[in-house]
Amino acid sequence: ENSLPGAVYIPAYYYRGSRFYIHTGYRAARCLNVHIQYGQYLYEGKKETGTGNDRVEGNLRSDVKVQVDLCF
């Protein structure tokens, strides 16, 4: 899976399901780049995912990543 520039991301997949993600980047100025990634897991047959404070009710889990690059 491609992640934000300069980042290494190897997701650990458990259970059955699927994942999709959308990644976009925008060059706002010569020295300002913004990258945004939204991803979502859909687990088959699960009523909740995670444990403790990371627990989510339902079979969907989403994540958002934002990176801002500035040069000087």
C-alpha positions, 0 to 999 in steps of 0.5 A: 500500500502506498502511504504518505511520501517518506513514510513506510506503512505495512498494515497488519491484516487480521480476519476477513474483509477488505480495505480501500484508501484514497491518497491525494496531494496538492502543491499549494506553493513552491515550498508547501506540499499537502498530502491527505490519505483516507482509508477504511477497513470493512471486516466481514462478520465482526460486531466490534474491532480493537480493544480498550480505548481503540475499540470501535463498535461495528465492522468499519474502521477508518483512518485519516493521515495528513502530511504538510511539507515545508521547505526553507 
